[in-house]
Amino acid sequence: MHFYIDNQAAIQSLGGYLIRSNLTARCKRLLNILAMSNRVTLNWIPGHSNHPGNERADMLAKLGTKRAVVKQIPISEATVKEEIKKWMIAIHQEDWTNPYKQDHCRQTKMMLPEVNPKLWNQLKKYPRSKMNLITQIYTGHSKLKKHLFRMKLAEDPICEQCLEEEESVEHFLCECPAFARPRYLNLGGLMIKRHELSELSLKRILSFIKESKRFEED
């Protein structure tokens, strides 16, 4: 007895030992009952690939959505979690780009104009020292002169490398001529634009910081 399924996640759920969904548990029980007197095989086929049986199943599924629902079909726990995650990201993005809060977290918004849930997964792979450096760059709370001046730890905010402008994160990453070579080698240009900062990977930023030696302890 062969079943052809175009959903790999469904096959993996049925083959797993840990069951998180009542629907999966019921399906597995029925398959086990069938297997008592039959040889049952679950086969994967790609969806929307002109397999007659699969196309027929898709048509019937669409037809079912247009008819009155007699019994509520249970939703898997994975689907519920995914929808909650999408909702949270949408709410976060709406708050992040709220025009009435444009002065909040300006430094971080320069680096992250869009909410990026994957950033933490990338960041947590680095040791604490590198996490500290990235946090300084993304928040602006760093040992660069502009922040030190704001904290009354420096007499002025002027960059000591070029003596031309305030030493902000944007100046350090994008403009300072003293770091043109490491910028070119690691960030892709002798100078880069502000809007390009959000496209830089953590790896490239850390490589630039290391080669610039600006954050090395005196």
C-alpha positions as CSV (number, residue, x, y, z in Angstrom):
1,M,0.0,0.0,0.0
2,H,1.6,3.2,-1.2
3,F,0.9,6.8,-0.2
4,Y,2.3,9.7,-2.2
5,I,2.8,12.9,-0.3
6,D,4.2,16.3,-1.5
7,N,5.0,17.6,2.0
8,Q,8.4,16.5,3.3
9,A,7.7,18.0,6.7
10,A,4.6,15.8,7.1
11,I,6.6,12.7,6.2
12,Q,9.4,13.6,8.7
13,S,6.8,14.2,11.4
14,L,5.2,10.8,10.9
15,G,8.7,9.2,11.0
16,G,9.8,10.9,14.1
17,Y,9.6,9.6,17.7
18,L,8.5,12.8,19.2
19,I,4.9,13.7,18.3
20,R,3.8,17.3,18.9
21,S,0.5,17.4,17.1
22,N,-2.7,15.5,17.8
23,L,-3.3,15.3,14.0
24,T,0.1,13.7,13.5
25,A,-0.6,11.2,16.3
26,R,-4.0,10.2,14.9
27,C,-2.5,9.8,11.4
28,K,0.3,7.7,12.8
29,R,-2.1,5.5,14.7
30,L,-4.2,4.9,11.5
31,L,-1.1,4.0,9.5
32,N,0.0,1.6,12.2
33,I,-3.4,-0.1,12.0
34,L,-3.1,-0.4,8.3
35,A,0.4,-1.8,8.6
36,M,-0.8,-4.7,10.8
37,S,-2.2,-6.4,7.6
38,N,-0.5,-4.4,4.8
39,R,2.9,-3.2,3.8
40,V,2.6,0.6,4.0
41,T,5.1,2.9,2.3
42,L,5.1,6.7,2.4
43,N,6.6,8.2,-0.8
44,W,7.5,11.9,-1.4
45,I,6.7,13.5,-4.7
46,P,7.3,17.1,-5.7
47,G,4.2,19.3,-5.7
48,H,2.8,21.1,-8.8
49,S,4.8,18.7,-11.1
50,N,1.8,17.3,-13.1
51,H,1.5,14.1,-11.1
52,P,-2.2,13.1,-11.8
53,G,-3.0,11.9,-8.3
54,N,-1.3,14.9,-6.7
55,E,-3.0,17.4,-9.0
56,R,-6.4,15.7,-8.2
57,A,-5.7,16.0,-4.5
58,D,-4.9,19.7,-4.8
59,M,-8.1,20.3,-6.8
60,L,-10.2,18.5,-4.2
61,A,-8.4,20.5,-1.4
62,K,-9.2,23.8,-3.1
63,L,-12.8,22.7,-3.7
64,G,-13.1,21.8,0.0
65,T,-12.2,25.4,1.0
66,K,-15.2,26.7,-0.9
67,R,-17.7,24.5,0.9
68,A,-19.3,24.9,4.3
69,V,-17.0,23.6,7.1
70,V,-18.9,20.9,9.0
71,K,-16.1,20.0,11.4
72,Q,-13.2,22.2,12.4
73,I,-9.8,20.9,11.1
74,P,-7.1,21.1,13.8
75,I,-4.1,23.3,13.2
76,S,-0.6,21.9,13.9
77,E,1.4,23.4,16.7
78,A,4.2,24.2,14.3
79,T,1.8,26.3,12.1
80,V,0.5,28.2,15.2
81,K,4.1,29.0,16.3
82,E,5.1,30.1,12.8
83,E,2.1,32.5,12.6
84,I,2.8,33.9,16.0
85,K,6.4,34.5,15.0
86,K,5.4,36.3,11.8
87,W,2.9,38.4,13.8
88,M,5.6,39.4,16.3
89,I,8.0,40.4,13.6
90,A,5.4,42.5,11.8
91,I,4.5,44.3,15.1
92,H,8.2,44.8,15.9
93,Q,8.8,46.2,12.4
94,E,5.8,48.6,12.6
95,D,7.1,49.9,15.9
96,W,10.7,50.1,14.7
97,T,9.8,52.3,11.7
98,N,7.2,54.4,13.6
99,P,7.8,58.0,12.3
100,Y,7.0,59.3,15.8
101,K,9.9,57.3,17.1
102,Q,12.5,58.3,14.5
103,D,14.8,59.8,17.1
104,H,14.9,56.6,19.1
105,C,17.8,54.3,18.6
106,R,19.0,56.3,15.6
107,Q,22.5,54.7,15.6
108,T,21.0,51.1,15.6
109,K,18.5,52.0,12.9
110,M,21.3,53.2,10.7
111,M,22.8,49.7,10.9
112,L,19.5,47.9,11.0
113,P,16.7,49.8,9.1
114,E,14.7,46.6,9.0
115,V,14.0,44.1,11.8
116,N,16.4,41.2,11.4
117,P,15.4,38.2,13.6
118,K,18.4,36.2,12.2
119,L,21.0,38.7,13.6
120,W,21.0,37.2,17.1
121,N,21.5,33.7,15.7
122,Q,24.6,35.0,13.8
123,L,25.9,37.0,16.8
124,K,25.6,34.3,19.4
125,K,28.1,32.2,17.5
126,Y,30.9,34.7,18.2
127,P,32.9,34.9,21.5
128,R,32.1,37.5,24.0
129,S,34.9,39.9,22.9
130,K,33.5,40.1,19.3
131,M,29.9,40.3,20.5
132,N,31.1,43.3,22.5
133,L,32.6,45.0,19.5
134,I,29.5,44.4,17.3
135,T,27.3,45.8,20.1
136,Q,29.5,49.0,20.3
137,I,29.1,49.5,16.5
138,Y,25.4,48.8,16.3
139,T,24.5,51.0,19.3
140,G,27.1,53.7,19.0
141,H,28.1,53.3,22.6
142,S,31.7,52.8,21.8
143,K,35.2,54.0,22.4
144,L,35.0,56.3,19.4
145,K,35.5,60.0,20.2
146,K,32.0,61.2,19.6
147,H,30.6,58.9,22.2
148,L,33.4,59.5,24.6
149,F,32.9,63.3,24.3
150,R,29.2,62.9,24.9
151,M,30.1,60.9,28.1
152,K,32.5,63.7,29.1
153,L,35.5,61.3,28.7
154,A,37.1,63.2,25.9
155,E,37.8,66.9,25.4
156,D,36.4,67.0,21.9
157,P,34.7,64.6,19.4
158,I,37.1,65.1,16.5
159,C,38.7,62.0,15.0
160,E,42.4,61.8,15.9
161,Q,43.1,59.8,12.8
162,C,42.2,62.4,10.2
163,L,41.4,65.5,12.3
164,E,38.6,66.3,9.9
165,E,35.3,65.3,11.4
166,E,33.6,63.9,14.5
167,E,34.6,60.3,15.1
168,S,31.2,58.6,14.9
169,V,30.5,55.0,13.8
170,E,29.4,56.3,10.4
171,H,32.7,58.2,10.0
172,F,34.8,55.3,11.2
173,L,33.0,52.7,8.9
174,C,32.3,54.9,5.9
175,E,34.6,57.9,5.5
176,C,37.8,58.2,7.6
177,P,40.7,58.3,5.1
178,A,43.0,56.8,7.7
179,F,41.2,53.5,7.3
180,A,40.7,53.5,3.5
181,R,42.9,50.5,2.9
182,P,41.2,48.1,5.4
183,R,37.9,49.5,4.3
184,Y,38.6,48.7,0.7
185,L,39.9,45.2,1.6
186,N,37.0,44.3,3.9
187,L,34.0,46.4,3.1
188,G,34.5,46.8,-0.7
189,G,35.4,50.4,-1.2
190,L,37.8,53.2,-0.1
191,M,34.7,54.9,1.1
192,I,31.1,53.5,1.4
193,K,27.7,55.1,1.6
194,R,25.6,55.2,4.8
195,H,22.8,53.1,3.2
196,E,25.3,50.4,2.5
197,L,26.0,49.8,6.2
198,S,22.9,47.6,6.6
199,E,24.2,45.3,3.9
200,L,27.4,44.5,5.7
201,S,27.8,41.1,7.3
202,L,29.0,40.8,10.9
203,K,32.1,38.9,9.5
204,R,33.1,41.8,7.2
205,I,32.6,44.4,9.9
206,L,34.7,42.5,12.4
207,S,37.4,41.9,9.8
208,F,37.5,45.7,9.2
209,I,37.7,46.5,12.9
210,K,40.5,44.0,13.4
211,E,42.6,45.4,10.6
212,S,41.9,49.0,11.5
213,K,43.3,48.3,15.0
214,R,41.2,51.2,16.2
215,F,39.6,49.2,19.0
216,E,42.8,47.6,20.3
217,E,43.6,48.4,23.9
218,D,46.2,51.0,24.5
